[in-house]
Amino acid sequence: MAKKPTWVIEKEQARRAAAAETVWLFGLHAVRDALENPARIKLRLVVTKNAADKLAEAIAASGVTPDLADPRKFSAPLDPGSVHQGAALEVKQLDWGPLSDIAVSGDGAARLLLLDRVTDPHNVGAILRSAEVFGARAVIAPARHSAPETGALAKTASGALERQPYLRVKNLGDTMLELRKLGYVLLGLDGAGEVEIGDAATTFRDRPIALVLGAEGPGLRERTRELCDQLVRIPAVGDFGSLNVSNAAAVSLYAVARG
C-alpha cells in the first residue's frame, strides 16, 4: 500500500484538529441560549420544522440559516440517545480570556470554583448552574482529566455555559499558586476538614475565595490538598457519607455567599 504524501497527512490532521475544536450543542434550551449569545461563534444549525418554529425568534436574531431535517433522519452527528428535541447547533468553544483578568476583575463577587478531575459532564453542568446562581466569577478545571465543553454538559447547564466562564487550565496546581499570588484563599472541600465551611467563610469574608472540590470517590489529589490554605468540611447530621460533588459545590457557594 502506497504511503500517503506528507501534504495529505497534514491536511487530514488539520481537518481532525479543526473538528475537535467544535462542539455540537443540542436541546431547545441549550441551542436557544447559544443562538442568543453574541460571543458564541455559530457554524451550523440543524433543526426540525417543529423546533424551528419554537426557536424562530432566536434563529432570526442570530442570522444563522438553519438546515431543516426530517425528525426520523436527524442529520446532526450526535451520540445515540442524545435528547436533541429536534435542534442541534455546531459551535466553536467559548474564549473567556485570561484567568488573571477574570479572577481580578470578573463579574460578581471574588469567588471561584476549582474542580480537581471532575469528569462527569452532568456534574460539571450542574456546578455551572450553581456558579451562575451564586455569582461565582469562574469554574476552573484542568485541561486533562476533566469534563470538556460538550452538548451533554451544555444541556445539563441549562444555558449557564453561555454566561458562566468555564476555564480549562494546563495545570491545576500552578493555577492555585497563581490565584494565591492574586490574593485568593484556597479552601479545599474534604470530609476530614479542620473547620466547617460556614466558619471559614466568616473568617475570610473580606478575602477572595477559591473553593477546591475533588472528584467523587478519590476526592482531592495529594498535591491539590497540600496547596490548599485550609481544608474545610460541610457539616452533616449522622454518618451519611459525602454529598455529590455538584451538591457540595452548591452548598459551599451558598455558605461563602452568606459568610
BAFI-3210 file (N, C-alpha, C; in Angstrom, 3 decimals, decimal comma, padded with zeros to 6 digits):
// residues 259
n [1|2|3|4|5|6|7|8|9|10|11|12|13|14|15|16|17|18|19|20|21|22|23|24|25|26|27|28|29|30|31|32|33|34|35|36|37|38|39|40|41|42|43|44|45|46|47|48|49|50|51|52|53|54|55|56|57|58|59|60|61|62|63|64|65|66|67|68|69|70|71|72|73|74|75|76|77|78|79|80|81|82|83|84|85|86|87|88|89|90|91|92|93|94|95|96|97|98|99|100|101|102|103|104|105|106|107|108|109|110|111|112|113|114|115|116|117|118|119|120|121|122|123|124|125|126|127|128|129|130|131|132|133|134|135|136|137|138|139|140|141|142|143|144|145|146|147|148|149|150|151|152|153|154|155|156|157|158|159|160|161|162|163|164|165|166|167|168|169|170|171|172|173|174|175|176|177|178|179|180|181|182|183|184|185|186|187|188|189|190|191|192|193|194|195|196|197|198|199|200|201|202|203|204|205|206|207|208|209|210|211|212|213|214|215|216|217|218|219|220|221|222|223|224|225|226|227|228|229|230|231|232|233|234|235|236|237|238|239|240|241|242|243|244|245|246|247|248|249|250|251|252|253|254|255|256|257|258|259]
n.u [000,833|000,607|002,388|000,916|001,167|003,031|001,685|-000,956|-001,351|-000,905|-003,012|-005,209|-004,746|-005,022|-007,702|-008,917|-008,096|-009,364|-012,002|-012,130|-012,149|-014,669|-018,050|-021,016|-023,981|-027,076|-030,672|-033,500|-033,298|-030,504|-029,574|-031,061|-030,045|-027,376|-027,631|-028,517|-026,335|-023,989|-021,244|-020,678|-019,427|-021,084|-021,635|-023,148|-026,562|-028,954|-032,247|-035,539|-038,757|-040,655|-039,017|-037,738|-039,824|-040,290|-037,931|-037,832|-037,551|-035,003|-033,415|-033,794|-032,688|-030,047|-029,031|-028,297|-028,638|-030,766|-030,474|-033,005|-034,304|-035,425|-037,438|-037,229|-034,841|-032,584|-029,942|-027,675|-024,461|-024,738|-024,311|-025,757|-028,934|-028,952|-030,933|-032,221|-034,366|-035,027|-033,228|-029,988|-026,783|-023,788|-020,852|-018,106|-015,811|-016,166|-014,264|-012,981|-010,996|-007,994|-007,288|-006,344|-007,434|-010,190|-010,241|-009,417|-010,963|-013,446|-017,011|-019,338|-018,956|-015,691|-015,231|-014,358|-014,534|-012,759|-012,142|-011,043|-010,218|-012,889|-014,922|-017,438|-019,798|-022,400|-022,305|-020,538|-022,000|-024,190|-022,808|-021,955|-024,411|-025,029|-022,869|-023,452|-025,874|-025,059|-023,209|-020,439|-017,179|-015,859|-015,619|-013,164|-011,031|-008,715|-007,141|-006,783|-008,274|-010,796|-014,184|-014,926|-016,118|-019,154|-022,103|-023,742|-022,910|-023,596|-026,379|-027,151|-026,260|-028,115|-028,168|-026,337|-023,719|-023,280|-023,029|-021,555|-018,233|-016,147|-013,239|-010,490|-007,482|-003,901|-002,418|-003,577|-002,491|-000,475|-002,120|-003,492|-001,418|-000,969|-003,383|-003,235|-001,190|-002,612|-004,138|-006,115|-007,791|-007,430|-009,689|-010,112|-012,462|-013,210|-013,957|-012,627|-011,947|-010,546|-012,137|-015,557|-017,317|-018,907|-017,829|-015,271|-015,912|-016,846|-014,526|-012,881|-014,254|-013,673|-011,862|-010,827|-012,118|-011,362|-012,888|-012,116|-012,763|-012,876|-012,996|-015,723|-015,374|-012,271|-011,650|-009,817|-006,657|-003,323|-001,340|-002,999|-004,464|-002,382|-001,747|-003,856|-005,020|-006,538|-008,354|-011,721|-014,950|-018,275|-020,833|-022,571|-025,475|-025,188|-023,679|-023,568|-022,011|-020,589|-021,580|-022,865|-020,695|-021,612|-023,720|-022,306|-020,807|-022,815|-023,791|-021,485|-020,952|-023,183|-022,661|-020,323|-021,333|-023,089|-021,346]
n.v [-001,199|002,165|004,862|007,666|010,982|013,631|016,099|015,362|013,896|015,936|017,634|016,053|015,780|018,448|018,836|017,068|018,241|020,714|019,878|018,874|021,139|022,115|022,058|020,211|021,400|020,578|020,245|022,241|024,386|024,739|025,236|027,523|029,422|029,532|030,486|033,033|034,173|036,532|036,227|033,685|031,668|030,545|027,751|025,747|025,008|022,649|021,739|020,510|021,052|021,626|022,313|024,528|026,343|026,806|028,012|030,297|033,146|033,363|032,225|034,017|036,340|035,571|035,323|033,023|030,583|027,961|024,338|022,345|019,407|016,021|014,650|011,898|011,245|012,575|014,684|015,703|015,054|013,484|011,804|008,555|008,408|010,970|013,541|015,518|017,091|017,954|019,922|021,076|022,503|023,448|024,704|026,932|026,567|028,580|031,530|032,808|034,494|035,595|033,925|035,458|038,000|037,519|036,557|038,766|040,989|040,099|039,493|039,697|038,544|038,016|035,066|031,756|028,527|025,572|022,599|019,426|017,077|016,380|014,609|013,969|015,122|015,880|016,486|018,681|020,422|020,931|022,183|024,504|025,791|026,306|027,961|030,177|031,007|031,757|033,669|033,236|033,911|032,257|028,856|026,464|024,069|021,328|020,910|018,313|015,209|016,133|017,302|018,071|020,830|020,032|018,820|017,415|018,420|021,122|020,928|020,009|022,170|024,012|026,479|027,985|027,612|029,418|031,803|031,625|031,667|028,991|027,618|025,823|024,725|024,361|023,248|022,442|022,767|024,726|026,804|027,223|028,237|030,596|031,918|032,290|034,190|036,259|036,945|035,222|033,022|029,609|027,164|023,895|021,378|018,799|015,785|015,374|017,842|020,608|022,693|023,915|024,776|027,080|028,505|029,020|030,624|032,888|033,698|034,414|036,401|038,848|038,368|037,299|034,190|030,874|027,938|024,563|021,537|017,984|014,962|012,635|009,957|009,480|012,070|015,048|015,302|014,481|016,556|018,703|018,927|019,651|022,168|023,727|026,361|025,871|023,073|022,323|021,364|020,194|020,380|017,560|015,731|012,914|009,854|009,864|009,663|011,339|014,315|014,463|015,814|018,049|018,909|019,485|021,626|023,558|023,908|024,858|027,225|028,687|028,959|030,570|032,789|033,742|034,193]
n.w [000,000|-000,952|000,510|002,080|000,778|002,383|002,491|002,288|004,620|006,518|005,894|006,564|009,308|010,110|009,516|011,290|013,694|013,531|013,573|016,138|017,624|017,581|018,840|019,254|020,235|021,790|022,089|022,923|024,817|025,318|022,717|022,009|023,875|023,073|020,455|021,026|022,175|021,617|021,716|020,994|018,465|015,721|013,696|012,260|012,037|012,769|012,455|013,137|011,585|013,561|015,772|014,654|014,489|017,221|017,918|016,481|016,886|018,099|016,108|013,988|015,091|015,364|012,814|011,555|009,038|009,032|008,644|007,562|008,955|008,661|011,147|011,525|010,458|011,647|010,988|012,313|013,775|016,404|019,588|019,997|021,535|022,509|023,706|021,681|020,919|018,422|017,667|016,950|017,246|015,809|017,139|017,943|020,668|023,587|024,232|027,014|027,767|029,596|032,700|034,854|034,432|034,746|037,375|038,855|038,033|037,158|036,585|039,322|042,804|044,304|043,876|043,194|041,616|041,761|040,098|040,695|038,669|037,975|036,093|035,064|032,837|033,483|036,189|036,102|034,515|036,216|038,278|037,005|036,725|039,419|040,034|038,473|039,628|042,225|041,689|041,105|039,804|037,997|036,842|037,154|035,684|035,151|031,942|031,084|032,059|032,883|032,523|029,232|027,189|026,105|024,313|026,094|028,565|028,221|027,974|030,516|031,991|031,343|029,902|031,360|030,534|028,510|029,791|032,129|032,961|032,030|032,519|031,303|032,404|032,012|034,142|037,248|039,822|039,442|038,723|041,108|042,670|041,285|041,744|044,491|044,623|043,595|045,675|046,566|048,847|049,310|049,650|050,419|049,859|052,006|053,634|056,001|056,860|058,753|059,732|059,678|056,668|056,791|058,968|058,031|055,859|057,156|058,511|056,357|055,016|053,914|051,966|048,691|047,575|046,684|046,012|046,281|044,814|044,777|042,731|042,969|045,194|044,848|045,690|046,576|045,009|046,215|045,910|045,325|047,706|049,427|048,505|049,210|051,315|053,512|054,722|054,497|055,745|055,005|057,278|058,616|059,655|061,364|060,080|057,004|054,792|051,900|050,048|046,691|044,198|042,771|044,353|046,678|045,770|045,381|048,014|049,271|047,857|048,583|051,307|051,348|050,126|052,008|054,074]
ca.u [000,000|001,430|002,367|000,271|002,076|003,044|000,676|-002,249|-001,388|-001,036|-004,363|-006,117|-004,529|-005,598|-009,153|-009,310|-007,886|-010,428|-013,244|-012,074|-012,346|-016,072|-018,932|-022,421|-024,930|-028,380|-031,758|-034,050|-032,801|-029,082|-029,418|-031,582|-029,113|-026,180|-028,009|-028,683|-025,068|-023,180|-019,848|-020,573|-019,274|-022,027|-021,211|-024,201|-027,762|-029,826|-033,496|-036,761|-039,720|-041,251|-038,022|-037,503|-040,924|-040,089|-036,713|-037,893|-037,004|-033,561|-032,786|-033,815|-031,742|-028,669|-028,593|-027,886|-029,602|-030,810|-030,725|-034,189|-034,073|-036,539|-037,336|-036,903|-033,457|-031,907|-028,622|-026,543|-023,653|-024,829|-024,250|-027,070|-029,585|-028,983|-032,295|-031,943|-035,620|-035,108|-032,354|-028,562|-026,021|-022,332|-020,267|-016,740|-015,771|-016,087|-012,983|-013,287|-009,859|-007,057|-007,786|-005,991|-008,394|-011,460|-010,071|-009,241|-011,995|-014,609|-018,326|-019,717|-018,020|-014,427|-015,416|-014,039|-014,647|-011,742|-012,557|-009,884|-010,545|-014,320|-015,033|-018,818|-020,335|-023,635|-021,901|-019,971|-023,104|-024,923|-021,945|-022,023|-025,686|-024,893|-021,916|-024,158|-026,872|-024,422|-022,353|-019,003|-016,563|-015,485|-015,371|-011,851|-010,691|-007,540|-007,475|-006,865|-008,988|-011,947|-015,261|-014,804|-017,343|-019,886|-023,541|-024,335|-022,621|-024,386|-027,790|-027,305|-026,032|-029,366|-027,882|-025,265|-022,448|-023,147|-022,860|-020,660|-016,924|-015,649|-011,858|-009,713|-006,106|-002,899|-002,017|-004,408|-001,631|000,133|-003,197|-003,728|-000,328|-001,214|-004,505|-002,750|-000,469|-003,619|-004,826|-007,188|-007,665|-007,794|-010,368|-010,357|-013,569|-012,745|-014,718|-011,795|-011,505|-010,358|-013,209|-016,748|-017,272|-019,513|-016,877|-014,188|-016,459|-016,882|-013,147|-012,277|-015,321|-013,133|-010,824|-011,276|-012,117|-011,433|-013,300|-011,484|-013,520|-012,328|-013,922|-016,350|-014,553|-010,888|-011,536|-008,699|-005,346|-002,405|-000,744|-004,073|-004,711|-001,251|-001,728|-004,973|-004,689|-007,267|-009,327|-012,982|-015,957|-019,685|-021,340|-023,657|-026,092|-025,044|-022,634|-024,238|-021,084|-020,375|-022,523|-022,478|-019,816|-022,367|-024,440|-021,311|-020,461|-023,920|-023,810|-020,291|-021,152|-024,168|-022,001|-019,423|-022,155|-023,643|-020,277]
ca.v [000,000|003,357|005,783|008,936|012,139|014,421|017,156|014,729|013,587|017,194|018,143|015,230|016,136|019,771|018,691|016,451|019,229|021,708|019,249|018,719|022,440|022,473|021,334|020,157|021,601|020,050|020,560|023,564|025,418|024,986|025,829|028,894|030,290|029,715|031,373|034,386|034,619|037,140|035,801|032,306|031,501|029,513|027,204|025,040|024,749|021,612|021,750|020,034|022,142|021,940|023,032|025,826|027,222|027,165|028,820|031,267|034,461|033,229|031,970|035,267|037,278|035,078|035,438|031,707|029,915|026,568|023,198|021,643|017,965|015,118|014,127|010,468|011,094|013,793|014,552|016,182|013,931|013,402|010,466|007,910|008,633|012,388|014,088|016,764|017,850|018,475|021,080|020,879|023,647|023,297|025,977|026,971|026,723|029,975|032,045|033,734|035,353|035,140|033,669|036,557|039,088|037,122|036,426|040,079|041,989|039,475|039,836|039,048|038,551|037,323|033,666|030,837|027,099|024,768|021,202|018,545|015,842|016,076|014,251|013,743|016,377|016,253|017,167|019,992|021,261|021,360|023,119|025,784|026,420|026,841|029,067|031,338|031,440|032,395|034,757|032,950|034,504|031,232|027,459|026,165|022,645|021,020|020,578|016,858|014,559|016,920|017,272|019,121|021,502|019,128|019,008|016,891|019,390|022,326|020,658|019,972|023,530|024,742|027,845|028,625|027,520|030,611|033,006|031,372|031,236|027,650|027,661|024,595|025,187|023,320|022,601|022,984|023,195|026,009|027,797|027,525|029,119|031,900|032,552|032,718|035,440|037,289|037,253|034,281|031,969|028,340|026,298|022,576|020,636|017,471|015,290|015,446|019,222|021,069|023,600|023,879|025,744|028,341|029,219|029,511|031,724|034,056|034,111|035,008|037,109|040,018|037,901|036,483|032,770|029,834|026,640|023,477|020,304|016,829|014,005|011,724|008,755|009,799|013,384|015,879|014,652|014,858|017,880|019,682|019,106|020,351|023,558|024,458|027,089|025,232|022,064|022,606|020,306|020,539|019,638|016,619|015,097|011,469|009,366|009,544|009,749|012,670|014,792|014,523|016,973|019,222|019,379|020,082|022,931|024,478|024,220|025,656|028,566|029,358|029,281|031,720|033,950|034,249|034,489]
ca.w [000,000|-001,088|001,635|001,767|000,747|003,614|002,460|002,525|006,052|007,248|005,662|007,364|010,708|010,320|009,491|012,564|014,758|013,411|014,018|017,592|018,246|017,540|019,752|018,863|021,315|021,399|023,010|022,646|025,733|025,078|021,385|022,053|024,601|022,250|019,355|021,552|022,738|020,546|021,821|020,518|017,014|015,307|012,410|011,532|012,821|012,215|013,212|012,519|011,372|014,852|016,568|014,018|014,898|018,625|018,029|015,378|017,254|018,319|014,810|013,243|015,706|015,210|011,427|011,057|008,173|009,505|007,769|008,037|008,989|008,895|012,517|011,507|009,986|012,124|010,361|013,125|014,286|017,857|020,161|020,109|022,824|022,865|023,637|020,972|020,764|017,063|017,470|017,223|016,758|015,859|017,561|018,458|022,109|024,022|024,716|028,099|028,039|030,628|034,051|035,763|034,244|035,347|038,820|039,483|037,704|036,544|037,137|040,572|043,926|044,039|044,245|042,111|041,881|041,099|040,074|040,566|037,954|037,931|034,679|034,641|032,293|034,155|037,425|035,773|034,073|037,404|039,006|036,290|037,082|040,774|039,985|037,940|040,616|043,378|041,246|041,045|038,615|037,023|037,209|036,577|035,716|034,330|030,552|031,012|033,159|033,325|031,527|028,227|026,773|025,217|024,277|027,332|029,629|027,965|028,248|031,967|032,495|031,093|029,485|032,136|029,808|027,679|030,617|033,253|032,476|032,337|032,036|031,475|032,502|031,763|035,396|038,320|040,918|039,087|038,762|042,521|043,108|040,663|042,439|045,804|044,407|043,318|046,924|046,876|049,857|048,686|050,610|049,853|050,471|052,392|054,779|057,205|057,006|060,123|060,149|058,844|055,577|057,229|059,829|057,169|055,064|058,036|058,762|055,153|054,299|053,220|051,046|047,557|047,957|045,660|046,563|045,521|045,004|044,085|042,142|043,912|045,388|045,229|046,321|046,155|044,907|047,301|045,692|045,426|049,138|050,044|048,058|049,819|052,537|054,600|054,341|055,176|055,577|055,094|058,434|058,342|060,820|061,194|059,172|055,751|053,675|051,345|049,055|045,288|044,045|042,347|045,538|047,569|045,210|045,642|049,451|049,584|047,288|049,436|052,571|051,203|049,773|053,268|055,025]
c.u [000,871|001,264|001,742|001,309|001,955|001,927|-000,723|-002,422|-001,618|-002,442|-005,385|-005,987|-005,152|-007,120|-009,656|-009,171|-008,987|-011,748|-013,288|-012,329|-013,806|-016,885|-020,330|-023,273|-026,291|-029,410|-032,210|-033,437|-031,346|-028,854|-029,922|-030,587|-027,843|-026,468|-028,090|-027,404|-024,192|-021,720|-019,619|-020,469|-020,098|-021,701|-022,344|-025,358|-028,628|-031,083|-034,605|-037,701|-040,324|-040,288|-037,750|-038,592|-040,725|-038,897|-036,707|-037,244|-035,486|-032,825|-032,705|-032,788|-030,296|-028,131|-028,141|-029,000|-029,643|-030,955|-031,937|-033,989|-035,380|-036,403|-036,918|-035,471|-032,672|-030,430|-027,445|-025,799|-023,622|-024,693|-025,657|-027,660|-029,614|-030,401|-032,200|-033,174|-035,720|-034,211|-030,915|-027,787|-024,526|-021,711|-018,778|-016,799|-015,579|-014,684|-013,269|-012,130|-009,016|-007,717|-007,517|-006,977|-009,719|-011,351|-010,027|-010,434|-013,211|-015,901|-018,565|-018,659|-016,772|-014,502|-015,144|-014,280|-013,575|-012,125|-011,353|-010,330|-012,012|-014,673|-016,462|-019,415|-021,618|-023,337|-021,377|-021,065|-023,908|-024,113|-021,956|-023,324|-025,603|-023,953|-022,586|-025,143|-026,222|-023,352|-020,866|-018,420|-016,189|-015,463|-014,126|-011,554|-009,439|-007,973|-007,602|-007,606|-010,063|-012,982|-015,064|-016,151|-018,039|-021,372|-024,209|-024,111|-023,495|-025,857|-028,051|-027,150|-027,230|-029,120|-026,727|-023,930|-022,210|-022,801|-021,826|-019,303|-016,536|-014,273|-011,152|-008,236|-005,129|-002,568|-002,778|-003,562|-000,985|-000,904|-003,514|-002,656|-000,511|-002,334|-004,094|-001,996|-001,430|-004,478|-005,928|-006,804|-008,201|-008,373|-010,714|-011,468|-013,122|-013,517|-013,960|-011,273|-011,471|-011,516|-014,408|-016,708|-017,858|-018,573|-015,735|-014,659|-016,501|-015,478|-012,573|-013,270|-014,796|-012,026|-011,459|-011,137|-012,207|-011,759|-012,765|-012,204|-012,916|-013,416|-014,516|-015,524|-013,157|-010,734|-010,367|-007,425|-004,391|-001,839|-001,806|-004,382|-003,618|-001,233|-002,885|-004,496|-005,370|-008,226|-010,590|-013,981|-017,354|-020,264|-022,524|-024,190|-026,023|-023,966|-023,279|-023,284|-021,000|-021,454|-021,970|-021,701|-020,585|-023,190|-023,495|-020,907|-021,540|-023,953|-022,645|-020,424|-022,149|-023,521|-021,112|-020,195|-022,748|-022,566|-019,956]
c.v [001,252|004,276|007,106|010,057|012,943|015,464|016,602|014,430|014,854|017,774|017,380|015,569|017,486|019,697|018,079|017,443|020,280|021,144|019,134|020,030|022,878|021,561|021,341|020,283|021,078|020,310|021,995|024,659|025,767|025,668|027,267|029,836|030,541|030,637|032,820|034,966|035,215|036,717|034,401|032,280|030,297|029,056|026,564|024,724|023,733|021,548|021,065|021,229|022,571|022,748|024,419|026,817|027,704|028,101|029,989|032,599|034,402|033,014|033,266|036,253|036,874|035,269|034,129|031,120|028,436|025,551|022,462|020,134|017,219|014,560|012,661|010,220|012,354|013,709|015,029|014,994|013,876|011,961|009,871|008,143|010,081|012,922|015,477|017,633|018,521|019,660|020,738|022,005|023,368|024,661|025,810|027,112|028,190|030,322|033,118|034,674|034,843|034,959|034,858|037,714|038,769|037,094|037,784|040,997|041,399|039,892|039,090|039,169|037,757|035,907|032,801|029,401|026,382|023,300|020,312|017,202|015,423|015,854|014,075|015,060|016,824|016,960|018,572|020,940|021,801|022,371|024,488|026,524|027,042|028,044|030,329|031,894|032,232|033,412|034,487|033,517|033,469|029,864|027,042|024,683|022,409|020,607|019,072|016,328|015,472|016,886|018,395|019,761|020,618|019,461|018,541|017,858|020,626|022,113|020,630|021,373|024,432|026,215|028,499|028,594|028,763|031,860|032,849|030,900|029,841|027,549|026,340|024,963|024,018|022,548|023,241|023,492|024,543|027,129|028,193|028,463|030,523|032,639|033,032|034,046|036,598|037,594|036,300|033,331|030,687|027,409|024,978|021,860|019,202|017,037|015,359|016,858|019,688|021,912|023,452|025,016|027,086|029,170|029,803|030,697|033,009|034,605|034,881|035,829|038,290|039,644|037,218|035,000|031,883|028,516|025,541|022,172|019,178|015,929|013,123|010,442|009,143|011,142|014,179|015,049|015,220|016,260|018,972|019,983|019,951|021,832|024,381|025,175|026,465|024,193|022,286|021,493|020,898|019,734|018,758|016,067|013,587|011,130|008,905|009,541|011,172|013,022|014,559|015,824|018,212|019,790|020,061|021,472|023,954|024,895|025,139|027,095|029,359|029,811|030,514|032,968|034,580|034,778|035,949]
c.w [000,000|000,112|001,212|001,732|002,037|003,633|002,720|004,008|006,867|007,086|006,495|008,842|011,028|010,373|010,803|013,712|014,734|013,912|015,534|018,317|018,220|018,454|019,158|020,116|020,858|022,492|022,814|023,522|025,429|023,735|021,371|022,735|023,797|021,067|019,811|022,145|021,634|020,580|021,259|018,994|016,583|013,888|011,616|012,481|012,086|013,079|012,420|012,355|012,709|015,730|015,988|014,400|016,331|018,814|017,045|015,726|017,425|017,004|014,005|013,779|015,464|013,797|010,824|010,193|008,544|008,374|008,346|007,893|009,206|010,312|012,577|011,058|010,355|011,770|011,200|013,737|015,805|018,318|020,227|021,504|023,266|022,686|023,008|020,760|019,397|016,785|017,843|016,550|016,911|016,132|017,855|019,974|022,479|024,514|025,753|028,413|029,196|031,992|034,964|035,641|034,929|036,868|039,507|039,240|037,002|037,209|038,445|041,650|043,577|044,582|043,019|042,568|041,080|041,217|039,775|039,988|038,109|036,462|034,174|034,123|032,969|035,484|037,130|035,297|035,238|038,216|038,329|036,603|038,468|040,797|039,463|038,968|041,743|042,979|041,280|039,757|037,562|037,669|036,442|036,737|034,882|032,925|030,357|032,243|033,748|032,213|030,518|027,943|025,743|025,228|025,548|028,487|029,459|028,305|029,749|032,570|032,245|030,789|030,202|031,405|028,956|028,487|031,730|032,743|032,980|031,693|032,306|031,332|032,333|033,035|036,555|039,481|040,643|039,125|040,198|043,048|042,534|041,389|043,824|045,680|044,139|044,542|047,317|048,010|049,227|049,739|049,932|050,588|050,728|053,633|056,080|057,447|058,449|060,624|059,223|057,824|055,987|058,083|058,997|056,336|055,884|058,268|057,576|054,346|053,494|052,229|049,836|047,927|046,726|046,349|045,670|045,836|044,177|043,527|043,230|044,008|045,804|045,930|045,773|046,051|045,961|047,103|045,818|046,891|049,781|049,680|048,619|051,078|053,744|054,012|055,166|054,880|055,624|056,254|058,044|059,656|060,602|060,189|057,862|054,562|053,160|050,326|047,656|045,067|043,593|043,503|046,520|047,074|045,528|047,110|049,807|049,062|048,130|050,737|052,436|050,804|051,019|054,207|055,203]
res [m|a|k|k|p|t|w|v|i|e|k|e|q|a|r|r|a|a|a|a|e|t|v|w|l|f|g|l|h|a|v|r|d|a|l|e|n|p|a|r|i|k|l|r|l|v|v|t|k|n|a|a|d|k|l|a|e|a|i|a|a|s|g|v|t|p|d|l|a|d|p|r|k|f|s|a|p|l|d|p|g|s|v|h|q|g|a|a|l|e|v|k|q|l|d|w|g|p|l|s|d|i|a|v|s|g|d|g|a|a|r|l|l|l|l|d|r|v|t|d|p|h|n|v|g|a|i|l|r|s|a|e|v|f|g|a|r|a|v|i|a|p|a|r|h|s|a|p|e|t|g|a|l|a|k|t|a|s|g|a|l|e|r|q|p|y|l|r|v|k|n|l|g|d|t|m|l|e|l|r|k|l|g|y|v|l|l|g|l|d|g|a|g|e|v|e|i|g|d|a|a|t|t|f|r|d|r|p|i|a|l|v|l|g|a|e|g|p|g|l|r|e|r|t|r|e|l|c|d|q|l|v|r|i|p|a|v|g|d|f|g|s|l|n|v|s|n|a|a|a|v|s|l|y|a|v|a|r|g]
***
